Amino acid sequence: MRKGHVLPTATNGSNGGVDALRRVAAEASGVDISGDLLNGNGVGNGRKVIPLGNGREYVVRQICGLDDVEFLRRAVEAQLVVCLYGPPGTGKTTMVEAALGTDRVITQEFSEGTQVEDLVGTFFPAPGSGWEWGDGSLTRAIREEKVWFGDDITQGDPKTQSRVFPALDSRRRLTLNEHGGEVVEAGEGFGAVIAYNPNLPGTTFSEALASRCAIHVYVGFDPLTARRLGVDPDIVTAAKAMNEAFQAADPLAAVEEGVAEVTTWAPQLRELLAFKRVEEVFDRYTAACNLLGVCPEESRAALHEKLEGYVSGGVDLNVLRVE
């Protein structure tokens, strides 16, 4: 929020029309309104909150006027493969958990070490019986009619990724060549969601994979959720400004010669929650210096400017270091 610009909270209860008018006025003047100023309950814009395990909670967002969790449920129930993409730490994985529940989802976390057998299955030694077949994550999801979630799928080898294609397209089946050619057909309850970070260096989101996803949803920075979770408004404002610069930046600027300052990274909810925790344990200055160290070096100058302007009050910052 711009310093010196705060809209007063209504004292007689705001209705939807009043809220809408206040938003139009705020946008026209360039003022950002925090959701808790609108309804006084800290949820932000009247958003629903879904409790998750371990004391966590998910603040519901919107997709084309529909709650994001409801949107995701409808898509999966209609057997539409959903692709969630955006920077890490924006809530893609948490959205899937909140929308579908952990009991209904079988998650495959992709990495460079993910193998085909992790998806389809393999034989493993069993005491007293020689070798025994064990289903992989995708095979299990198809057999049990659950939702398969391929998290960070582009971090996996393209050959490994391609093994999911028959299950995600109109065939909706998986042929287990490793298990005597068994064909596993998907039932009505099987669904698939994938997620990836489009800015991750060295990874590729192939056209073949993209074409098998009927719905593509960008999941970006959400300042209202950060405020709801107790992150200091000043660091949220700095992060919002950084994210706006990040989204507007030329993705090739980082490799061009002579570019002194680029924005190839911006703090997301994960980094802001870490900032909050470090501030609680130490102090605000330490938290700001720590965030500066988390930031990739090529974007550090841009973040330094935002932190000095909104967080440190002009006090110079540097990365944490032992001296």
N, C-alpha and C positions, 0 to 999 in steps of 0.2 A: 504494500500500500504506500502511496506517495506520502511523504512526511507532511503533516499539517492538514491532511485531507481525511477526515473521519466523518461518516454519516451517522447521525444519531439514531438510536434504536427507537422504534415506535413504542409508545407507552400504552396504547389502547388496542393492541393486537392487529397485526398486518394481515390483510387478505391477499389472495393471489394477484389481484389487479394492482393493488398498491405496491406490492413487491416488484411487479413487472415494470411499473412506472419508475420506481426508484432505480431499477437496473438500467433502464434507458437513459435516465438522467446521469447516472454514474458513468456509463460508457461514453456519453457525449462529452463529459468533463474529464475523461481519462482517469477516473478514480476506480480502483478495484475494491469491491465490497466483499468482506469476509462473510461466509455463510452464517456464522454465529451472530453477526449483527442483525441478520434478518429474522431469525426465529428464537434467538436467545437460549437455545438448548445445546449449542456446541456441535450439533450434527452437521450443519452446513447445508443450506438450500433445501431443508426438509428431507434430506437423504435418509434412507433406511440404513440401519447398521446390522450386519449379520455376525453373531458371535462365532468364533472359530476356536479350535483347541489351544491350550496353553495360554489362555488369557488374551489371545489375539482377537481382532475384529476386522471385518471388511466393510468399508463405507461404499455403498452402492452408487454407481455412476449411471449415466444414460447413454443409450445408443439409439439414435433416431427417435427420441421421445419415450423409449421403453427402458425399464431397468435393465442394466447390462446382464445381470444374472438371469433374468427372465428371457432376454434375447438369446443368451447362450443355450438355455434349456430348450427353447422352442426350436432352435436350429438343430440341436443334437437329436431331439425327438423326431424331427422331420428327415433325419439321416443326411443332413448337410454337413460336410466336413468343414470345420472352422479353423482359420489361421489367425492367431493373435501375434502381432508383431510390434516392436518398439524397443526402446532402450532397456537394459536390465534394471530391475528394481522398481518398475512402474506398476506391478501388481498383476501381471498376466497369470502367473501360477496361482496366486491367491484368488483371483476371479474364478478360475476353474474349480477350485476347492469350494468356494462359497456357493457357486451356482449348482454344482452337481454332487457335492459331498464326497468325502474321502472313500466311503464304502462303495461308491458306484464307479470310481475312477481307478484305472491301473496306469501308473505313471512310468514312463521310460525317460530317464534323464540322460541326454546324449552328451558325449564327449569324444575326444579323439580315440579313446580306447573302446568305444562301443562297437560290439561285433554283431554280425548277423544272428548268431545263436542267442544273443540277448533278446532279440525280437521274436524269433521263431521257435527256438528251443534247441536242445542238444542232448546227447546221451551222457550220463555221468555214472561213475562206479557206485553200485549199491551193495552193501554188505550182504553176503549170502546169495545174491541173485545175479552176479555179474554186472551187466550194464542196464541202466533204466533211463527211459526218456523223460525229460522234463520240459514242459512248455515254456516258451519265452513270453515276454510281456504282451506282445500283440496277439499271439496265439491264445493266451489265457483270456484276453479281453473278448476275442471272438467267441470262444467256447462258452464263456460265462455270460455273454451278452452284456458286457459293460462298456464303458467309454475308455478308449485308449488315448492317453495324452502324451504326445511326443514333445517333451520340453527341451528347448534349445536344440532343435532338430538339425540345424545347419552346422552344428559343431561335429556331427557325425560324418564319417566318410561317405561320399556320394553313392558308392556301391552299397553301403549299408542302408542308406536312405531309400534307395530304389527298391529294396525288398518289401517296403510297405505299400507300394503302388497298387497291387491287385486288391488289397483290402480297402484302400481309400477311394478307388474309382467304382464304376458301375458293377464290376464283377463281385465286389464285396466277399472275397474269399482269399484264402491263403493255401498255397500248395507246399506241403512240407516234403521237399525232395530228400531232406535229411532223415525223414521218418517214413521211408518206403513210398513216397509220393502221395501220402494222405492229403486229401483236400478237406479243409475246414471251412465250412460255409457260415457266413454271418447271419444271425437272426435279427429280428426286428429291434431288439434292445441294444445292438452294437452301435457305437458311435465313435467318432474320432475328432480330436482337437490337437492342433500342433501350435507351437510357439517358437519364435526366433527373434534374434536381435539383428536388424538389417545393417547395423554399423560395425559389426564385429569383423575385424580384419582377417583376411585369409579364408573367409567362408563364402559359400555361394548358395543362394536360394534358386534352385533350378526351375526352369519353365515347366518341366514335367511334374514337379511337386506342386508348384503354384496352380497348375491347371486342375489338379485334383481337389483343390480347396474351393468350395462353392462360395464361401464368405471369407473376406479378409477384413480384419478390424485392427486399426492402429490404436495402441494403448500407450498414451503419453503421460507427461507429468501432471499430477493432480494436486494443486495447492490446497484445496479444501480438505482433502483427506489428511494431508500433512498437518494442517491446523487442528483438525479433529483429534489427531493423535498426540497433540500437545507440543508440536514443534514450534519454536519461537517464531512469531510472525515476521520478524526482520530477516531471518535466514530463509524463510519461505519466499519472501519477496525477492531476495537476492537470487535464489534458485530459479524462481519464475523468470526473471530477467535473463538469466543464463540459458535457460531452456529455450526462450524465444530466439536468442542469438544462435543457439545450436541448431534449431529447426530451419533458420533462415540462411545458415552458412553453406558455402559451396563445399560439398564433400571432398572435392579434389584440391581444395586450398592447402591442405596440410602437406601435399607433396610438391607444391609449386615452389620454385626458388624465389627468394626475396620476400616471402611473406613473413612479416615480423610477428603477427598475432592472429591466431585463428581460434575458432570455437568448435572443437571436434568432440566435446564431452560436456555434459551438464549433470549436476547432482540430482538424483532421483529420490524417491521416498526412502529407499534403503539407506542412502547416505545421510539423509536428513534425520532419520531415527538414530543413526550412529552419532550424529552431531549432538542431538538431544541428550543421549546417554553420556557422552564425553563431557558435555557442559555440566551435567548433574554431578559427575564424579570430580571434575576439576573446576573449570570455569569457562566462560564464553570465549575468551581469547585463545585458550588452549584448543577448544573445539574448532575454532576458525582456522588456526594454524594446521590442525590435523586434517581438516577437509582440504586445505590447500595441498597437503602432501598426497592425499588420495587422488587428486586431479592429475590426469596425464600432463606431462611437462609442456606440451605444445599449447594447451589450453589454460595453463596456470596464470598467465598474465591477465587473461580475460576474467577469470574467477577472482583474482586478486583485486581487480577494480571493483567488482560487484560486492565483495566482502567488505572492502574499505568503505564503500558508499553506504551500505545498509546495515552492517553488522558491527564492525570494530570502531565506528565513529571516527574514521580517519587515521586511527593508530596503525602503523605499518605492521604487516604480517610477514611471517616466513614459515617455511615448513618446520615441523618438529625435528630437532637434531640433538645429538649428544655432543657437548662441547667441553 
